[in-house]
Amino acid sequence: MVKFSERLKEMRLEKNLTQAQLAKETGLSQNGIANWENEKRLPNINALITLAKFFGVTVGQLAGTEEY
């Protein structure tokens, strides 16, 4: 199972986005994205849903519990 932090960074880089660009596109904070990618914090359910919609995947795929 892939960690959420790794999956988020992988998806972000596939779209050639910086953390700042992803934050701007999703309305989430850059600091939050950095903390999630560095495993300092976990996102709340609303942030997970926002990210999943942005990347066109399920929450499970983003969280690493489902095949991507």
N, C-alpha and C positions, 0 to 999 in steps of 0.2 A: 504494500500500500504506500503510495506517494504521500508525503506530507503536504498539508495545505500551503505552507510557505513556499515549497518548491514548485507546486503546481501554479500558484499565483504568479510567481516570477517567470516561469516557463511561458504561460499564456501572455503575460505582458510583453515579454521579449519577442514572441512570435508576431505580435502586432507592431514591433519596433517602437514601443512606447517607453518613455522614461516614467519614473514614479510620478513626477509632476504632471506629465501629460495624462496619465491614467486618472490621476486625481481630478484634473480639470474636466475630463470627459465624463466621469461618473458622478461628480459632485461630492466625492469623498475626500478626506484630507490626505495630503502627501505624507504627513507624519504617521498617520494610521497605516497607510500602505507600507511604509518603511518598517514600522513595528511588526506588521504581520509577516513580511518577508524575512525579517530577522528573528522571528519566533519570540518576540518580546510580549506580544499580545495576540489575542484571537479576535476576529471581527464579530460583531453581533449579527443576528439573523437578517436584519434589514440590509446590512452591508454585504452579506453573502449573497442575498437575492439580487441586489444591484449589480454586483460583479458578475454573477452567473448570467444575468440578462445581457450585460454588456458583451461578454465573451461568447454568448450563444450556446451555453452549456447548462447542464443541470447543477444544482447545488452539490449533489453527490460527486459529480465529476470534478467540480472545483475543489471540493473538500478532500478529494483523493480516495473516496470510498467506492467510487464507480470507475470503470474503465473510461479513459479519455481518448 
